[in-house]
Amino acid sequence: MNEKTAGAGPAQAEAPLAEVPGKVVLVLQGGGALGAYQVGVYQALHETGLEPEWVIGTSIGAINGAIIAGNPPVQRLSRLKQFWDSVSYRAAALGSSGFRQLEDWLRVVNITTRGIPSFFTPSPDAWWPGVHAAVGLARAAFYSTSPLRATLAAVVDFEYLNARQTRLTVGTVSVRSGRMRYFTNRDAPLSVDHVMASAAFPPGFPSVSIEGEPYWDGGIYSNTPLEAILDDRPRHSSLIFAVQLWPASGPEPDSIWQVMSRLRDIQYSSRAESHLERQRQIHRLRHVIRELGKHIPAGEREQAAVQELLGWGCGTTMHVVELDAPQLDGNDMHRDIDFSTCGIERRWLAGYEDTRRVLERAPWREPLDPIEGIAVHRLFGATSPAA
């Protein structure tokens, strides 16, 4: 991949670390090939000196997150580039823009039937003895992700990861209970299995067993793992960059094909807006409790029962910067498997430029109502960010 095309170069944004309101957190959604946008976001942060202290990811977000947290800062971009180069699909161009749809169709057919050698390959169990045969959960998938295991081992230093220089949290869902579970290196060492489990999207990819429990991609339950940071204890004031790959809002479709594409957008955006609004309400109540505590006489405030109640309050502030991946020309319902070199470079560059723009504005410097614990700053593709 051409680094210049991918957005490499001197940073123009200025965001002094002294002015960052708390910990820097990077939240990465799932979305297959769309995850190249996340790499552009990270590159812009890296060039500005804003290294995340905590990365939370699901699916491709877990893979990108593991590469970031699992390498020293000076090696992160080269390891990300190594991974995305390894999964890029290269095919000879047909020579005319009029063949664009044919090229796209051939790419989809090739990836669907042959896979990506460093990521996933077709599983014989999907075709013989057939989809109704009882082959066991570990083999019940259309593809094998064994190649991904070797690829991750080459780009993630798990010893460094588990030294906890940077916190990593990956989202999974239990196959048996259907409950979301987050694994974090703060609590216990993470292995390649944890990252693989977070990327085990069924029925394409098989489940991954951790301590005897099978897990799938957390994106089928919650593809935007914001709650992992907003529900964390103890709470810390944070500057959260939430990278959204699937648009919650979109134009009205007027064909069956567009309906199918829009359906996927809605499914995988995972109600991020409603989750965030609920968290804003909860955080507002925490601040209200804190303010009410100031009006309790000192003698009564020291009582154990009162202290326990006041413990529900807090004074932390959360600035959430939403970066929404733009809808590029040629996007369709198969864009999450558009691992073409051109598609990866375009999304990488879009993430880089969008993040540079929001860093230049630095909306988290704006005053925040003391009762409002969460401020949301949105960037929609190529538009300017709005608080």
ABEGO torsion letter per residue (X at the ends): XBAAAAGBEBBABBBBAAABBEBBBBBBBBGEAAAAAAAAAAAAAAAAGBBBABBBBBEAAAAAAAAAAABBAAAAAAAAAAAAAAABBBBBBAGBAAAAAAAAAAAAAAAAAAEBAAABBBBAAAAOAEAABBAEAAABBABBAAAAAAAAAAABBAAAAAAGABBBBBBBBBAAAGBBBBBBAAABBBBAAAAAAAABBOAABBBBBBGGBBBBBAAAABABAAAAAAABOBBBBBBBBBBBABBABBBBBABAAAAAAAAAAAAAAGGAAAAAAAAAAAAAAAAAAAAAAAABBAAAAABAAAAAAAAABBABBBBBBBBBBBBBBGBBAAAAABABAAAAAAAAAAAAAAAAAAAAAGAAABBBBAABABBBBBBBEABBBBX
